[in-house]
Amino acid sequence: MTPEIPASKGRFAYEGLDRVIHERARLSVLTSLITNPKGLLFNELKQLCSLTDGNLSRHLSVLEAEKMVELLKEDDRSRPQTICRITSTGRKRYLEYLTTLEQVVKDAAKIASESPAPKSLRNLKPTRA
């Protein structure tokens, strides 16, 4: 059970929503990497996250500067490859972020279940395509 926080303390401020992680592409990158703890090749990560080379490189630079990912350069049959891996710092921050996001969902679900639908939506009927 979450302790009650007085409204004056910013109950819904959600300080744990880390701005570095909260960006859609970086959230995708970290989710991909946390589910593949041994790491992913750059091209695998690019495909999983539907990003371009440049876009992925930019987001990896941000995450690397925050020490959330590490990039390892290796050669495979004389071809350079980059392996991307989440760090222990990245894992910790990601899990803290998820805990806060889970609280956001719980708070919203509680309010949604307690509040009647807005008057303008009460009489709407589903449409068929």
N, C-alpha and C positions, 0 to 999 in steps of 0.2 A: 504494500500500500504506500502510495506517495504521500509524504507529509504535506499538510496544508501550508501554503505560503500566502501570507497576507497580500491582498491586491496591490498595496503600496510597494511591494517588493518586486513588481513586474512579473506576476505569476505566468503570463503568457509571452514573456520576452524570449524564451528559448535560446539562451546564450550558448548552449551546446551545439547549435546548428553552425558548425564550423564553415566559414565562408569559403575556405580553400576547397573543402569537400563538396559543398552545396551546389557548386556549378555542375550542370548536367553531365558534361563530358568527363570531368574529373571523378564524379560519382561513378560513372560507367567504368572508367579505368580502374579505380580502386576495387569496385565490386568484382570485376574480372580477375584482378590480381589476388584478392583475398580468397577467391574460390580456386585459385591455382597457385598454392604457396611455393611451388618450385619455380614459378615464374613462367612467363610467356615470351615467345619471340615477338619482336616489334610488329611484324606483319600479322601475326595471329591476333595480337591485341588490337591492332588497327581494324581488322575485320569484325571482331567481337563488338567493338564500340562504334562501328560505322563512321570512322573518322578518316580524314586525309592524312598523308604523311606529315605535312606541315602542322596541321591542327593537333595531331597526337604529339608531335615533338614539342610543341608549345606547352601543352598541358603537362607532359612529363617533366619539362623543365621547371614548371611551377612546383610540382609535387617533389621533385628531386631537391629543389632549393629548401623546401620545408622538411627534408629528410624523411619523406613518407614513402618514397620508392628509391630503388637503386637500379642503375643501368650498367649491365656488364657486357663488355665488348669481347667477342670471341670469334675465332675463325673456324669455319666449317668447310673443309676442302678448298682452302684459299679464298673463301667468300666470307667477308665480315658479317657478323650477325650481332644484333643487340638483344640481350635478354633483359626483360623488365621484371622486377620483383618488388613486392611490398616489403617494407622494413618493419621491425617490431614497433617503432614509433608510429608508422603509418597504420599498422593493425590496431594499435591502442586508440589512436585518434578516430579511426573509422568506427570502431565498436562504440566509443563514447558518442559519436555522432548518431549512430543507429539507436542508441538508448534514448537520446533526446527526440529523435524523429518518431520513435515509438510512442513517446509521451504526447507528442503533437496529435498523432492519430487517435490515441485514447481520449484526449480532451475533446477533439472534434466529434468523435463517435458519441461521447456522453452528451454533449450539447445537442447533437442531431437526434438522439433518442428521446431527449426530454422536451424538445421543442416541436410544436406542430408545424406542418408545412406552411409556408407563407400563404396568405389568403389568395393571392393571385394564382397559385399553383394547385389549390385544393380541388378544383373541378376539372382539371385537365384529364383527358383520356389518352391513352397511348394511341399513336397513329400507326398505320400499317403502310409499309413501303410498297 
